[in-house]
Amino acid sequence: MTMNNETVLDKLQYLLGTLRDGEKGFADAAEHATDPKLKALFSERSAQRQQLAAEVEEKIAAHGDKPREGGSVGAALHRTWLNVRDAVTGRDDYAVVAEAERGEDVAVENYQDVLKETELPAEIRAFVEGQFSRVKASHDEIRDLKHGMQAS
């Protein structure tokens, strides 16, 4: 049995908030990073999250609802990205990357939470899995960047 439309919409709204939080968090990180390569990476990730959010908004509209305003209802991710903002003011690039990785950890968890739903309709599951692969790749790149910075 698949879940009802209202539950599907709740899951999509949850991911939309996650993506919006990431978009803002990466924009803050880009603004405060000193290394031009990090600025470019974080700007690109902010744009990626904006694009992913637009895709989720289209799915929400296709299922007969309007995207909710604002960030995630999951306060954990919002707090994480507030930590990013706080960390980037007056800290080095390593601290900015470490906080960005924490934000990515929560984004990955949020996608995994949605994908744990056994009754997710096949079309929505395929859509979420496609987005998750991009979010996970971003997470892994930032994690590896952090570890590389630790080593040097």
C-alpha positions as CSV (number, residue, x, y, z in Angstrom):
1,M,0.0,0.0,0.0
2,T,1.3,3.5,-0.8
3,M,0.9,6.5,1.5
4,N,-1.8,9.1,0.9
5,N,-1.2,12.3,-0.9
6,E,-1.1,14.4,2.2
7,T,1.7,12.3,3.7
8,V,3.7,12.5,0.4
9,L,3.3,16.3,0.5
10,D,4.5,16.4,4.1
11,K,7.7,14.5,3.1
12,L,8.2,16.8,0.1
13,Q,7.7,19.9,2.2
14,Y,10.2,18.5,4.7
15,L,12.9,18.1,2.0
16,L,12.1,21.6,0.6
17,G,12.8,23.1,4.0
18,T,16.1,21.1,4.2
19,L,17.1,22.4,0.8
20,R,16.3,26.0,1.6
21,D,18.3,25.8,4.8
22,G,21.2,24.4,2.8
23,E,20.9,27.1,0.2
24,K,21.1,29.8,2.8
25,G,23.9,28.1,4.7
26,F,26.1,27.6,1.7
27,A,25.5,31.2,0.7
28,D,26.7,32.3,4.2
29,A,29.7,30.0,3.9
30,A,30.6,31.4,0.5
31,E,30.3,34.9,1.8
32,H,32.7,34.3,4.7
33,A,35.3,31.9,3.2
34,T,38.6,33.4,2.4
35,D,39.9,30.9,-0.2
36,P,38.5,31.8,-3.7
37,K,38.0,28.0,-4.4
38,L,35.9,27.5,-1.3
39,K,33.9,30.6,-2.1
40,A,33.2,29.2,-5.6
41,L,32.4,25.7,-4.2
42,F,30.0,27.1,-1.6
43,S,28.3,29.4,-4.1
44,E,27.9,26.4,-6.5
45,R,26.3,24.3,-3.7
46,S,24.0,27.2,-2.8
47,A,22.8,27.3,-6.4
48,Q,22.5,23.5,-6.5
49,R,20.2,23.6,-3.5
50,Q,18.2,26.3,-5.1
51,Q,17.8,24.1,-8.2
52,L,16.9,21.0,-6.1
53,A,14.4,23.1,-4.1
54,A,12.8,24.3,-7.4
55,E,12.4,20.6,-8.5
56,V,10.7,19.8,-5.2
57,E,8.4,22.8,-5.5
58,E,7.3,21.4,-8.9
59,K,6.5,18.1,-7.4
60,I,4.5,19.8,-4.6
61,A,2.5,21.7,-7.2
62,A,2.0,18.6,-9.2
63,H,0.5,17.0,-6.1
64,G,-1.9,19.9,-5.6
65,D,-0.2,21.9,-2.9
66,K,1.8,25.1,-2.5
67,P,5.4,25.1,-1.2
68,R,5.6,26.4,2.4
69,E,7.6,29.5,3.0
70,G,10.8,29.4,5.0
71,G,13.2,26.7,6.0
72,S,12.9,23.2,7.5
73,V,10.5,22.4,10.2
74,G,13.3,20.2,11.5
75,A,15.0,22.8,13.7
76,A,18.2,20.7,13.9
77,L,19.2,21.6,10.4
78,H,18.3,25.3,10.9
79,R,20.4,25.3,14.1
80,T,23.3,23.6,12.2
81,W,23.3,26.3,9.5
82,L,23.1,29.0,12.2
83,N,26.2,27.4,13.6
84,V,27.7,27.7,10.1
85,R,26.9,31.4,10.0
86,D,28.3,31.9,13.5
87,A,31.4,29.9,12.7
88,V,32.2,31.8,9.5
89,T,32.3,35.1,11.3
90,G,35.9,35.4,12.4
91,R,37.0,31.8,11.9
92,D,39.3,30.2,9.4
93,D,38.3,28.3,6.3
94,Y,38.7,24.9,8.1
95,A,36.0,25.9,10.6
96,V,33.7,27.0,7.8
97,V,34.2,23.7,5.9
98,A,33.6,21.7,9.2
99,E,30.3,23.5,9.8
100,A,29.2,23.0,6.2
101,E,29.9,19.3,6.6
102,R,27.7,19.2,9.7
103,G,24.9,20.9,7.7
104,E,25.4,18.2,5.0
105,D,25.3,15.5,7.6
106,V,21.8,16.6,8.6
107,A,20.6,17.0,5.0
108,V,21.8,13.4,4.3
109,E,19.9,12.2,7.4
110,N,16.7,14.0,6.3
111,Y,16.8,12.4,2.9
112,Q,17.5,9.0,4.4
113,D,14.5,9.5,6.8
114,V,12.2,10.1,3.8
115,L,13.6,7.1,1.9
116,K,13.0,4.8,4.9
117,E,9.3,5.2,4.2
118,T,8.3,1.8,2.8
119,E,5.0,3.2,1.4
120,L,6.5,6.0,-0.6
121,P,5.0,5.9,-4.1
122,A,7.5,4.6,-6.7
123,E,7.6,7.9,-8.7
124,I,8.3,9.9,-5.6
125,R,10.9,7.4,-4.3
126,A,12.8,7.6,-7.7
127,F,12.7,11.4,-7.6
128,V,13.9,11.6,-4.0
129,E,16.6,9.0,-4.7
130,G,17.9,11.1,-7.6
131,Q,18.1,14.1,-5.4
132,F,19.7,12.2,-2.6
133,S,22.5,11.0,-4.8
134,R,23.4,14.6,-5.5
135,V,23.1,15.7,-1.9
136,K,25.2,12.7,-0.8
137,A,27.9,13.4,-3.4
138,S,28.1,17.0,-2.1
139,H,28.3,15.8,1.4
140,D,31.1,13.4,0.6
141,E,33.1,16.0,-1.3
142,I,32.9,18.5,1.6
143,R,33.8,15.7,4.1
144,D,36.8,14.8,2.0
145,L,37.8,18.4,1.7
146,K,37.6,18.8,5.5
147,H,39.8,15.7,6.0
148,G,42.3,17.0,3.5
149,M,42.5,20.3,5.3
150,Q,43.0,18.5,8.6
151,A,45.9,16.5,7.1
152,S,47.7,19.6,5.9
